[in-house]
Amino acid sequence: MSGPTPLSRDVVVVGGGLVGAAVAYGLVRQGLSVAMLDEGDVAYRASRGNFGLVWVQSKGDGLFDYARWTRSSADLWPDFAETLKDEVGIAVGYRKPGGVHLCHGEEELEEVELRLKRLHNQAGPDGYEAEILDRAELDELIPGLGPEVTGGAYSPHDGHVSPLYLLRALHEAFLARGGLYRAESRARRVTPDGGGFLVETEKGERIRCGRVVLGAGLGNRELGAMVGLDVPVHPLKGQILVTERAAPFLDLPTIYVRQTEEGTVMLGDSHEDVGFDTFSKPPVMGDIARRALRSFPVLRQLRIVRAWGALRVMTPDGFPIYEESEAHPGAFAVNCHSGVTLAAAHALRLAPLIAGGGFADTLAPFSSRRFDADAHQE
Ligand SMILES: Cc1cc2nc3c(=O)[nH]c(=O)nc-3n(C[C@H](O)[C@H](O)[C@H](O)COP(=O)(O)OP(=O)(O)OC[C@H]3O[C@@H](n4cnc5c(N)ncnc54)[C@H](O)[C@@H]3O)c2cc1C
């Protein structure tokens, strides 16, 4: 092939969002030479538009390995946040006061209670630490709840973080350990090449590598096909509103309302199957605001100062995809819809597996081959 000699790295990570950056950081921690490529500002980036929960209590219904994996990440989070601070001086604002799913009305409470029962059953002897609180118990935990709140689910393992500081810290920590970062560098082709891979960017740069990790969010569908990986991800829009700053009134995060360290209150979030549309839509914004007000009437005094829509990276069953290509070993796909929660596990557990040669049994339940099996049963 003509052109300048390609750069060479042990691993190229495609995607510089929370998933790609956490894995890339984890890989340089393992002593590997790593290049991380990201698209420009036109990119769809869930990592810059999310709610910032490190959330355990609802995860894993139907695939308990996911509950365990999520919990392991939550357990790693306190040290992970400290490590990022030590390495690059960025406090990501991680706090773990426990979290609550507030329910309005008996129907929602019953639904949440049933999910918890199923999770308790699936956990077996491992146990599952989350419980239903009645209204009186909630009042002790959270003052100022609206009259429509009937109860809720509480888990001590839930917490929250500033997702933007997290993204920044992961990038800085990656660079501080010698990682090569290319912004505005969309990977347009990944080609299996002599037992490794050649990654070409739209700017014409070429990087040779022994392994390639596709952490490109919704971009993984297209990139995966180049290396024999079937990555059936699709967008699911979420809208978020943010209020002006207020005096602290909410110590612990709830699934739809959380107060940030800076004092703003985030109100979330919708689940809209509308393709690649990221616009804020007044009717949905109204629903989000009304639900938040039913939980916390005090919010009525605050003005909304920001609003946005962003696209979740969803798999068909909502569980992560961690897959190594059978046709081209050394090519990995990493996708999930809880990249904040799982950042610690991606950096400290998943990346070492890639560095060590493969995903091993630990991550086998998350293979995308589970979708082939579903297809065969139909
Ligand atoms: C409204 C909303 C609320 C959420 N709330 C939470 C929450 O509270 N807690 C939680 O854990 N998760 C939450 N999430 C999910 C979380 O944000 C995502 O799981 C996470 O951001 C996914 O990160 P990602 O890196 O896979 O994808 P993205 O953030 O979409 O990043 C993908 C990156 O890949 C790059 N890319 C794509 N194609 C290419 C290419 N060809 N070459 C180079 N680069 C490429 C893009 O530039 C982009 O930067 C939420 C998401 C949304 C939308």
The ligand as an SDF file (V2000), in Angstrom:
LIG
                    3D

 53 58  0  0  0  0  0  0  0  0999 V2000
  -30.2600   10.6380   28.4830 C   0  0  0  0  0  0  0  0  0  0  0  0
  -29.2590    9.6140   28.9170 C   0  0  0  0  0  0  0  0  0  0  0  0
  -29.0830    9.3450   30.2640 C   0  0  0  0  0  0  0  0  0  0  0  0
  -28.1420    8.3980   30.6730 C   0  0  0  0  0  0  0  0  0  0  0  0
  -27.9370    8.2110   31.9990 N   0  0  0  0  0  0  0  0  0  0  0  0
  -26.9980    7.3380   32.4210 C   0  0  0  0  0  0  0  0  0  0  0  0
  -26.7380    7.1750   33.7930 C   0  0  0  0  0  0  0  0  0  0  0  0
  -27.3210    7.8400   34.6310 O   0  0  0  0  0  0  0  0  0  0  0  0
  -25.8020    6.2550   34.1650 N   0  0  0  0  0  0  0  0  0  0  0  0
  -25.1300    5.4940   33.2420 C   0  0  0  0  0  0  0  0  0  0  0  0
  -24.3410    4.6480   33.6400 O   0  0  0  0  0  0  0  0  0  0  0  0
  -25.3350    5.6570   31.9180 N   0  0  0  0  0  0  0  0  0  0  0  0
  -26.2470    6.5640   31.4970 C   0  0  0  0  0  0  0  0  0  0  0  0
  -26.4490    6.7590   30.1570 N   0  0  0  0  0  0  0  0  0  0  0  0
  -25.7040    5.9430   29.2140 C   0  0  0  0  0  0  0  0  0  0  0  0
  -24.2880    6.3870   29.0050 C   0  0  0  0  0  0  0  0  0  0  0  0
  -24.2270    7.7540   28.7270 O   0  0  0  0  0  0  0  0  0  0  0  0
  -23.7200    5.5620   27.8480 C   0  0  0  0  0  0  0  0  0  0  0  0
  -23.7380    4.2070   28.2180 O   0  0  0  0  0  0  0  0  0  0  0  0
  -22.3200    5.8980   27.5120 C   0  0  0  0  0  0  0  0  0  0  0  0
  -22.1420    7.2590   27.3490 O   0  0  0  0  0  0  0  0  0  0  0  0
  -21.9560    5.1870   26.2230 C   0  0  0  0  0  0  0  0  0  0  0  0
  -20.6710    5.5670   25.9070 O   0  0  0  0  0  0  0  0  0  0  0  0
  -20.0410    5.1650   24.5270 P   0  0  0  0  0  0  0  0  0  0  0  0
  -18.6430    5.6070   24.6240 O   0  0  0  0  0  0  0  0  0  0  0  0
  -20.3520    3.7460   24.2140 O   0  0  0  0  0  0  0  0  0  0  0  0
  -20.8860    5.9920   23.4610 O   0  0  0  0  0  0  0  0  0  0  0  0
  -20.8420    7.5180   23.0370 P   0  0  0  0  0  0  0  0  0  0  0  0
  -20.8340    8.4310   24.1780 O   0  0  0  0  0  0  0  0  0  0  0  0
  -21.9490    7.6690   22.0360 O   0  0  0  0  0  0  0  0  0  0  0  0
  -19.4450    7.6810   22.3530 O   0  0  0  0  0  0  0  0  0  0  0  0
  -19.1040    7.0370   21.1710 C   0  0  0  0  0  0  0  0  0  0  0  0
  -17.9190    7.7750   20.6180 C   0  0  0  0  0  0  0  0  0  0  0  0
  -17.4590    7.0350   19.4980 O   0  0  0  0  0  0  0  0  0  0  0  0
  -17.0370    7.9540   18.5370 C   0  0  0  0  0  0  0  0  0  0  0  0
  -17.1160    7.3160   17.2240 N   0  0  0  0  0  0  0  0  0  0  0  0
  -18.1830    6.7840   16.6140 C   0  0  0  0  0  0  0  0  0  0  0  0
  -17.8500    6.2760   15.4240 N   0  0  0  0  0  0  0  0  0  0  0  0
  -16.5220    6.4970   15.2890 C   0  0  0  0  0  0  0  0  0  0  0  0
  -15.5740    6.2130   14.2650 C   0  0  0  0  0  0  0  0  0  0  0  0
  -15.9250    5.5880   13.1360 N   0  0  0  0  0  0  0  0  0  0  0  0
  -14.2910    6.6040   14.4550 N   0  0  0  0  0  0  0  0  0  0  0  0
  -13.9020    7.2530   15.5840 C   0  0  0  0  0  0  0  0  0  0  0  0
  -14.7610    7.5210   16.5930 N   0  0  0  0  0  0  0  0  0  0  0  0
  -16.0520    7.1530   16.4340 C   0  0  0  0  0  0  0  0  0  0  0  0
  -17.9480    9.1560   18.6700 C   0  0  0  0  0  0  0  0  0  0  0  0
  -17.2480   10.3170   18.3050 O   0  0  0  0  0  0  0  0  0  0  0  0
  -18.2500    9.1780   20.1640 C   0  0  0  0  0  0  0  0  0  0  0  0
  -17.4310   10.0950   20.8600 O   0  0  0  0  0  0  0  0  0  0  0  0
  -27.3770    7.6990   29.7120 C   0  0  0  0  0  0  0  0  0  0  0  0
  -27.5310    7.9940   28.3490 C   0  0  0  0  0  0  0  0  0  0  0  0
  -28.4510    8.9500   27.9520 C   0  0  0  0  0  0  0  0  0  0  0  0
  -28.5730    9.2620   26.5000 C   0  0  0  0  0  0  0  0  0  0  0  0
  1  2  1  0
  2  3  1  0
  2 52  2  0
  3  4  2  0
  4  5  1  0
  4 50  1  0
  5  6  2  0
  6  7  1  0
  6 13  1  0
  7  8  2  0
  7  9  1  0
  9 10  1  0
 10 11  2  0
 10 12  1  0
 12 13  2  0
 13 14  1  0
 14 15  1  0
 14 50  1  0
 15 16  1  0
 16 17  1  0
 16 18  1  0
 18 19  1  0
 18 20  1  0
 20 21  1  0
 20 22  1  0
 22 23  1  0
 23 24  1  0
 24 25  2  0
 24 26  1  0
 24 27  1  0
 27 28  1  0
 28 29  2  0
 28 30  1  0
 28 31  1  0
 31 32  1  0
 32 33  1  0
 33 34  1  0
 33 48  1  0
 34 35  1  0
 35 36  1  0
 35 46  1  0
 36 37  1  0
 36 45  1  0
 37 38  2  0
 38 39  1  0
 39 40  1  0
 39 45  2  0
 40 41  1  0
 40 42  2  0
 42 43  1  0
 43 44  2  0
 44 45  1  0
 46 47  1  0
 46 48  1  0
 48 49  1  0
 50 51  2  0
 51 52  1  0
 52 53  1  0
M  END
$$$$
